[in-house]
Amino acid sequence: DFKSGKKRGYLKTTDHHIGIKLSNKPTVWNWTTDKEVEGVGAITKLKDNLVILETKIPISSLGDFTFTPNVIYSFEAALDQGDKDARKNQIRWNSANNDGFHNNPGMWGEMIIRMR
C-alpha cells in the first residue's frame, strides 16, 4: 500500500510476507494468508557454485491489489541459509543487522515498479 506511511512500525492487511523455498521443486508460501501460493512459476539453476532463482508470483495471490507504476512501495528481502533442520544464518537486503523486519515495515527498503 504505497499510500501508507513508509516508516510505520506495524503491519496492515495489505502487507504480504512471502517465502520462497529453494529446492528441486521450489515452492512459494504466503505467511500472511498461511498457505502455499498457487500458480507460481519458479525454477532454480546451479551455475558455478551459485544458485539462481527465477520466480513468477501471480499478482492475484496478493488479493485485491494492482501495482501502480512509478510510485514507491515498501519492500524487504531476506535469504535464509541452513539445512533441513534449521536456519543457520539470514542475509537481509535493507535491514541487515536489525531483527524484527518481518513485523515492522518501517525497517523495509523501497522499490519502484516501472512499466516497459
Secondary structure as GFF3:
##gff-version 3
##sequence-region A 1 116
A	DSSP	beta_strand	18	21	.	.	.	ID=ss1
A	DSSP	beta_strand	27	30	.	.	.	ID=ss2
A	DSSP	beta_strand	35	36	.	.	.	ID=ss3
A	DSSP	beta_strand	41	47	.	.	.	ID=ss4
A	DSSP	beta_strand	50	56	.	.	.	ID=ss5
A	DSSP	three_ten_helix	59	62	.	.	.	ID=ss6
A	DSSP	beta_strand	72	75	.	.	.	ID=ss7
A	DSSP	beta_strand	78	82	.	.	.	ID=ss8
A	DSSP	beta_strand	87	92	.	.	.	ID=ss9
A	DSSP	three_ten_helix	101	103	.	.	.	ID=ss10
A	DSSP	three_ten_helix	105	107	.	.	.	ID=ss11
A	DSSP	beta_strand	109	112	.	.	.	ID=ss12
###
